[in-house]
Amino acid sequence: MNGIRPALRVFAAETLKQHRRLFGQPLVVFSMLIWPVLQLATTYYTLRPVATASPAAAHWPLAADPHRLLAFLATGTLAYAFFFSLVQSAWHLSFERTTGTLELLFLSPAGRLTLMIANGAGALLQNAWLLTCFTAAGLLGFGTLSVASWWMYPVVLLALLIPAVAWGAFLNSLLVFSRDSAFLYTILDEPLWFVSGVRLPHFALPVAVRIVGAAFPLTGSLIAVRGALLESDTPTDLAPTLAWLGILSTALLAAAALILRIGEARARRTGKLSLA
């Protein structure tokens, strides 16, 4: 209990900091839904003519049903929003090097890894809640949900939330010690959705791309979410995917803790916030 209470206070403080820094205007909250929905509409109306007017439907029956195709893309957009919001959060955290507040992280008595997790979780909660509600309403409205049991919904939430938070902690720890993080923001935008199968089924991707995509937790989260919500998969069906997500999440958190320890030790020794 003594360790949980300080961690909860860190979570609350980081969430409040994220809110004050990024959500000062109502227009920002409005854009949390409009931008992803525009991306979804663009993708849908780009893929639908190709899927319905070509032999694609023979290999991918889901593409022949407009509602199921939209549900497939909507779940991809939702999962991508979870993970990319943490890419944005880590990118903003690296800006704290120029504003001088980054030093407060190292002066704070709070655990370094707790701070990284809290920073990412705070951004995730504020970025994804509106799109989550919209996606759930859309899936219900179109009647495309196919769930084995009600307790698969917590499985879906955990399959999204835990890997995303671990991903955010890893990126935050990495960008704390990176002076030029713009390149990472770029390579984790378009390539992230492509290798993870956000807009295309995994079987349609080249083998090399699927191998690369397996290293990203977004890939496993998408398989779990789509399997549970659209294909009536049970935890037994998703066991290999969930196990791999657990391994990836543990590895990301361990890597984040190691990077923070090495980086802080180097900063104390050299006075430089850089691993290079």
Buried (B, 14 or more C-beta within 10 A) or exposed (E): EEEEEEBEEBBEBBBEBBBEEBBEEEEEEEEBBEEBBEBBEEBBEEBBEEBBEEEBBEEBEBBEBEBBBBBBBBBBBBBBBBBBBBBBBBBBBBEBBEEEEBEEBBEEEBBBBBBBBBBBBBBBBBBBEBBBEBBBEBBEEBEBBBBBEEEBBEBBEBBBBBBBBBBBBBBBBBBBBBEEBEEBBEEBBEBBBBBBBBBBBBEEBEEEBBEBBBEBBBBBBBBBBBBBBBEBBBBEBBEEBBEBBBEBBEBBBEBBBEBBEEBBEBBEEEEEBEBE
